[in-house]
Amino acid sequence: QVQLVESGGGLVQPGGSLRLSCVASGSIFTINAMDWYRQVPGKERELVATITSGGATTYAGSVKGRFTISRDNAKNTVDLQMNSLKPEDTAVYYCHAAVWSRSLSYGAYWGQGTQVTVSS
């Protein structure tokens, strides 16, 4: 009933930039927090950035100052602008949202993931 679709991943050189986008659709009443996570094989999924419905943001220390999360509540989208990318940023990036559905149930939803590779 709720789907998240991501786009924008790819291959970029160190120091480059990428912009990831995610759109939520389906039986949505309202969305609380929206987040970006990342994961590398064999590692636990890591929270990268989060943004509340009111626009308050937090970042992992490793990306603070380089990444910017933003959202458009009218469109149910969240973006992650990634600048000054480093090889250690290489991961599958996942969109996540905490959603109140139109049936007034509350749950967390994940996107399918998009690969970001930072390499020379």
C-alpha positions as a Markdown table, in Angstrom:
| # | Residue | x | y | z |
|---|---|---|---|---|
| 1 | Gln | 0.0 | 0.0 | 0.0 |
| 2 | Val | 3.0 | 2.3 | 0.4 |
| 3 | Gln | 5.9 | 2.2 | -2.0 |
| 4 | Leu | 9.2 | 4.1 | -2.1 |
| 5 | Val | 11.1 | 4.4 | -5.4 |
| 6 | Glu | 14.7 | 5.7 | -5.5 |
| 7 | Ser | 16.8 | 7.0 | -8.3 |
| 8 | Gly | 20.1 | 8.9 | -8.9 |
| 9 | Gly | 22.8 | 6.4 | -8.0 |
| 10 | Gly | 25.8 | 5.7 | -10.1 |
| 11 | Leu | 29.5 | 5.8 | -10.5 |
| 12 | Val | 31.4 | 9.0 | -9.6 |
| 13 | Gln | 35.0 | 9.9 | -9.0 |
| 14 | Pro | 36.3 | 11.0 | -5.6 |
| 15 | Gly | 35.4 | 14.6 | -5.0 |
| 16 | Gly | 32.4 | 14.4 | -7.2 |
| 17 | Ser | 28.7 | 14.8 | -6.5 |
| 18 | Leu | 25.5 | 12.8 | -6.9 |
| 19 | Arg | 21.9 | 13.6 | -6.0 |
| 20 | Leu | 19.6 | 10.8 | -4.9 |
| 21 | Ser | 15.8 | 11.1 | -5.0 |
| 22 | Cys | 13.0 | 9.1 | -3.5 |
| 23 | Val | 9.3 | 9.4 | -4.0 |
| 24 | Ala | 6.7 | 7.8 | -1.7 |
| 25 | Ser | 3.3 | 6.8 | -3.1 |
| 26 | Gly | 0.3 | 4.7 | -2.2 |
| 27 | Ser | -2.1 | 4.9 | 0.7 |
| 28 | Ile | -0.4 | 7.8 | 2.5 |
| 29 | Phe | -2.1 | 10.0 | 5.0 |
| 30 | Thr | 1.1 | 11.7 | 6.2 |
| 31 | Ile | 4.8 | 11.0 | 6.4 |
| 32 | Asn | 6.7 | 11.6 | 9.6 |
| 33 | Ala | 10.4 | 11.2 | 9.3 |
| 34 | Met | 12.2 | 10.4 | 6.0 |
| 35 | Asp | 15.7 | 9.0 | 6.0 |
| 36 | Trp | 18.6 | 7.8 | 3.9 |
| 37 | Tyr | 20.5 | 4.7 | 5.0 |
| 38 | Arg | 23.4 | 3.0 | 3.4 |
| 39 | Gln | 24.8 | -0.5 | 3.5 |
| 40 | Val | 27.9 | -2.4 | 2.2 |
| 41 | Pro | 28.0 | -6.2 | 2.0 |
| 42 | Gly | 28.6 | -7.8 | 5.3 |
| 43 | Lys | 27.9 | -4.6 | 7.3 |
| 44 | Glu | 24.9 | -3.4 | 9.1 |
| 45 | Arg | 22.7 | -0.8 | 7.5 |
| 46 | Glu | 23.8 | 2.7 | 8.6 |
| 47 | Leu | 21.7 | 5.8 | 9.1 |
| 48 | Val | 23.1 | 8.6 | 7.0 |
| 49 | Ala | 20.6 | 11.4 | 7.3 |
| 50 | Thr | 17.1 | 12.0 | 8.6 |
| 51 | Ile | 14.6 | 14.8 | 8.2 |
| 52 | Thr | 11.4 | 15.4 | 10.1 |
| 53 | Ser | 8.1 | 16.5 | 8.6 |
| 54 | Gly | 9.0 | 20.0 | 9.9 |
| 55 | Gly | 12.4 | 20.0 | 8.1 |
| 56 | Ala | 14.7 | 19.4 | 11.0 |
| 57 | Thr | 17.8 | 17.4 | 9.9 |
| 58 | Thr | 20.4 | 15.3 | 11.4 |
| 59 | Tyr | 23.5 | 13.6 | 9.8 |
| 60 | Ala | 25.9 | 11.0 | 10.5 |
| 61 | Gly | 29.2 | 12.5 | 11.6 |
| 62 | Ser | 31.0 | 11.0 | 8.6 |
| 63 | Val | 28.8 | 12.9 | 6.1 |
| 64 | Lys | 28.0 | 16.1 | 7.9 |
| 65 | Gly | 29.1 | 19.1 | 5.9 |
| 66 | Arg | 29.1 | 17.1 | 2.7 |
| 67 | Phe | 25.6 | 15.7 | 2.4 |
| 68 | Thr | 22.3 | 17.6 | 2.5 |
| 69 | Ile | 18.9 | 16.0 | 3.0 |
| 70 | Ser | 15.8 | 17.8 | 1.9 |
| 71 | Arg | 12.1 | 17.0 | 1.3 |
| 72 | Asp | 9.0 | 18.2 | -0.4 |
| 73 | Asn | 6.0 | 17.3 | 1.7 |
| 74 | Ala | 3.5 | 18.2 | -1.1 |
| 75 | Lys | 5.2 | 15.6 | -3.4 |
| 76 | Asn | 6.2 | 13.1 | -0.8 |
| 77 | Thr | 9.8 | 13.2 | -1.9 |
| 78 | Val | 13.1 | 13.2 | -0.2 |
| 79 | Asp | 16.5 | 14.0 | -1.8 |
| 80 | Leu | 20.1 | 13.5 | -0.7 |
| 81 | Gln | 22.6 | 15.8 | -2.2 |
| 82 | Met | 26.0 | 14.2 | -1.9 |
| 83 | Asn | 29.1 | 16.4 | -2.4 |
| 84 | Ser | 32.8 | 15.8 | -2.0 |
| 85 | Leu | 32.3 | 12.1 | -2.3 |
| 86 | Lys | 34.8 | 9.7 | -0.9 |
| 87 | Pro | 35.5 | 6.0 | -1.7 |
| 88 | Glu | 34.2 | 5.1 | 1.7 |
| 89 | Asp | 30.8 | 6.5 | 0.7 |
| 90 | Thr | 30.5 | 3.6 | -1.7 |
| 91 | Ala | 27.3 | 1.6 | -0.6 |
| 92 | Val | 23.8 | 0.8 | -1.5 |
| 93 | Tyr | 21.7 | 3.7 | -0.4 |
| 94 | Tyr | 18.2 | 3.2 | 0.8 |
| 95 | Cys | 15.3 | 5.5 | 1.3 |
| 96 | His | 13.2 | 5.0 | 4.4 |
| 97 | Ala | 10.0 | 6.6 | 5.6 |
| 98 | Ala | 7.8 | 6.4 | 8.6 |
| 99 | Val | 4.3 | 6.7 | 7.3 |
| 100 | Trp | 0.7 | 7.1 | 8.5 |
| 101 | Ser | -1.4 | 5.3 | 6.0 |
| 102 | Arg | -5.0 | 6.4 | 5.1 |
| 103 | Ser | -6.2 | 3.5 | 7.3 |
| 104 | Leu | -4.3 | 5.2 | 10.2 |
| 105 | Ser | -1.8 | 2.5 | 10.6 |
| 106 | Tyr | 1.8 | 3.5 | 11.2 |
| 107 | Gly | 4.8 | 1.7 | 9.7 |
| 108 | Ala | 8.2 | 2.0 | 8.2 |
| 109 | Tyr | 8.9 | 1.5 | 4.5 |
| 110 | Trp | 12.0 | 1.0 | 2.5 |
| 111 | Gly | 13.0 | 1.7 | -1.1 |
| 112 | Gln | 14.7 | -0.9 | -3.3 |
| 113 | Gly | 18.1 | 0.7 | -2.9 |
| 114 | Thr | 20.4 | 2.4 | -5.4 |
| 115 | Gln | 24.1 | 1.8 | -5.8 |
| 116 | Val | 26.6 | 4.6 | -5.3 |
| 117 | Thr | 30.1 | 3.8 | -6.2 |
| 118 | Val | 32.9 | 6.3 | -5.6 |
| 119 | Ser | 36.1 | 5.3 | -7.4 |
| 120 | Ser | 38.8 | 6.5 | -9.7 |
